[in-house]
Amino acid sequence: MAIVRVREHVNPLSRRYQTPTSPPDWSQVFADLSRPLHLDIGCGRGVFLLKMAEQEPEWNYLGLEIREPIVKQALEWRDEAKLNNLHYIFCNVSNSLHPMLASFPKGSLARVSIQFPDPWFKRKHQKRRVVQPEMVSTLAEFMSPDAIVFLQSDILDVAKQMVDRFAESPHFIQDSSEWLAENPMPVPTERELMVQLFGDPIYRSIFRRSELEIPNQVV
Ligand SMILES: C[S@@+](CC[C@H](N)C(=O)[O-])C[C@H]1O[C@@H](n2cnc3c(N)ncnc32)[C@H](O)[C@@H]1O
């Protein structure tokens, strides 16, 4: 696997990323669109999804990522692995999540992961963080009852902020108020492996979509 070198962070609020990305025809992308969908937000180089897609062929996997060169590379690796249940899209989740999810068959979205999102430490930059109330509302709109969101970060403040955004939504219920002791996913992400190498703590949590319907939602 040759590694493409790219900038570490891009600013999702910069002008370059303000045009939402149109979704493809999913029936041309996935071999079987009736499979449950796992969405990974900020998937980076996509190795987590590549391994998940190999291990669980009965799921479809979609990664959304704002750095275009690594999405191109992830798609090449996907093609080399000949996987028909995996796709990556170069987009800004902040403005493209809604159109992406709206174009899937209703009830597809069964699992979402947001793993080690960019921390944007400076207070004035925190609006660049990927988990914002609008994103939580969009996920609530498209997730079926009992579908899960898995969150993890090595930065306590980032993990707490993600948990707070989901906890303040009436459409999500936290599995446990304690940080999870183990990663419930069978595959670690690239960032996770690095953090583990340094022996640093990782803060993990799971939320479930509640039964509560969104007013005016056509079911
Ligand atoms: C620290 S990396 C973690 C990558 C991977 N999840 C992992 O755990 O190895 C965070 C990723 O989120 C992407 N990202 C940040 N903001 C984004 C946005 N608004 N839309 C899509 N991707 C975004 C970044 O480009 C980066 O690849």
The ligand as an SDF file (V2000), in Angstrom:
LIG
                    3D

 27 29  0  0  0  0  0  0  0  0999 V2000
   -8.0510   12.7350   13.0870 C   0  0  0  0  0  0  0  0  0  0  0  0
   -8.7290   12.1010   11.6040 S   0  0  0  0  0  0  0  0  0  0  0  0
   -9.3520   10.5020   12.0970 C   0  0  0  0  0  0  0  0  0  0  0  0
   -9.5380    9.5820   10.9190 C   0  0  0  0  0  0  0  0  0  0  0  0
  -10.1480    8.2050   11.2760 C   0  0  0  0  0  0  0  0  0  0  0  0
  -11.5110    8.3520   11.7250 N   0  0  0  0  0  0  0  0  0  0  0  0
   -9.3180    7.4890   12.3120 C   0  0  0  0  0  0  0  0  0  0  0  0
   -9.8120    7.3170   13.4420 O   0  0  0  0  0  0  0  0  0  0  0  0
   -8.1930    7.0610   11.9790 O   0  0  0  0  0  0  0  0  0  0  0  0
  -10.2680   13.0080   11.3620 C   0  0  0  0  0  0  0  0  0  0  0  0
  -10.7440   12.9640    9.9190 C   0  0  0  0  0  0  0  0  0  0  0  0
  -11.9680   13.6810    9.7580 O   0  0  0  0  0  0  0  0  0  0  0  0
  -11.9060   14.4030    8.5190 C   0  0  0  0  0  0  0  0  0  0  0  0
  -12.8660   15.5230    8.5960 N   0  0  0  0  0  0  0  0  0  0  0  0
  -12.7890   16.6010    9.4120 C   0  0  0  0  0  0  0  0  0  0  0  0
  -13.8160   17.4420    9.1980 N   0  0  0  0  0  0  0  0  0  0  0  0
  -14.5750   16.8840    8.2040 C   0  0  0  0  0  0  0  0  0  0  0  0
  -15.7690   17.2860    7.5270 C   0  0  0  0  0  0  0  0  0  0  0  0
  -16.3870   18.4300    7.8280 N   0  0  0  0  0  0  0  0  0  0  0  0
  -16.2650   16.4700    6.5700 N   0  0  0  0  0  0  0  0  0  0  0  0
  -15.6350   15.2920    6.2700 C   0  0  0  0  0  0  0  0  0  0  0  0
  -14.5030   14.8690    6.8670 N   0  0  0  0  0  0  0  0  0  0  0  0
  -13.9800   15.6500    7.8290 C   0  0  0  0  0  0  0  0  0  0  0  0
  -10.4570   14.8430    8.4530 C   0  0  0  0  0  0  0  0  0  0  0  0
  -10.0340   15.2190    7.1600 O   0  0  0  0  0  0  0  0  0  0  0  0
   -9.7330   13.6160    8.9770 C   0  0  0  0  0  0  0  0  0  0  0  0
   -9.4030   12.6930    7.9650 O   0  0  0  0  0  0  0  0  0  0  0  0
  1  2  1  0
  2  3  1  0
  2 10  1  0
  3  4  1  0
  4  5  1  0
  5  6  1  0
  5  7  1  0
  7  8  2  0
  7  9  1  0
 10 11  1  0
 11 12  1  0
 11 26  1  0
 12 13  1  0
 13 14  1  0
 13 24  1  0
 14 15  1  0
 14 23  1  0
 15 16  2  0
 16 17  1  0
 17 18  1  0
 17 23  2  0
 18 19  1  0
 18 20  2  0
 20 21  1  0
 21 22  2  0
 22 23  1  0
 24 25  1  0
 24 26  1  0
 26 27  1  0
M  CHG  2   2   1   9  -1
M  END
$$$$
